[in-house]
Amino acid sequence: MIDLQMTLIRGSEKIIDQYQYLLATATSERERERFRQRINEEQLLLDKRRQPEQSARAT
């Protein structure tokens, strides 16, 4: 289960990196806002996925 969790975390990090690239190259404010929104959504998912990992490290 830990391997799956780490895979999901790495996937989310890659998605965020890709959206950050798209944000940097966006040509309109509408695109930039959409990419910011997706980055925020993916960051929330990433934070939730990391919570069990952080709890396990604390114990």
N, C-alpha and C positions, 0 to 999 in steps of 0.2 A: 504494500500500500504506500510505503514511503517513496518508492521509485516512481509510482504513478503521480504522487503529489509533486515530486521534484520535476517531473516531465511537464506537468500542467503549469508550474511556476515558470519554468524556462520558456514555455510556449507563450505565456502571457507577456513575459519580458520582451520576447521577439516581436510580438504584435505591437506593443507599445513603441518599440524602436522604429518599426515600420511606419506607424502613424505619425511619429515625430518627424520622420523624413518627409512624409507626405505633407505635413503641416508646414515644414520649412519651404517646400516647393509649391505650395498652393498658390493659385493665381487670383482667387477671389476671396472676399471676406466670408462668403457663404461656405466655401470649402474649408477655410480655416476654422470656422466655428464647428462645423461637422466633425473635423478631425480632433479638435479640442474635446468635444463631447465624447467621442469614442475613446480617447486617451483616458479621460476621467472615469468612464465606465469600466474600462479594462483595469485601471489602477485599483478601483474598488474590489474587483474580482481577485486581483493579485494580493491585495491586503488580506482578504478573507482566506485565501489559500495559504498564506504565510502564517496566519494565527496559530494553527495546530503545530506548525514547525517551531515557532517561537516558544510555545508552551512546553513542547518536548525538550527543548534545549534548557529551559529553566529548571526542569526536574532532574 
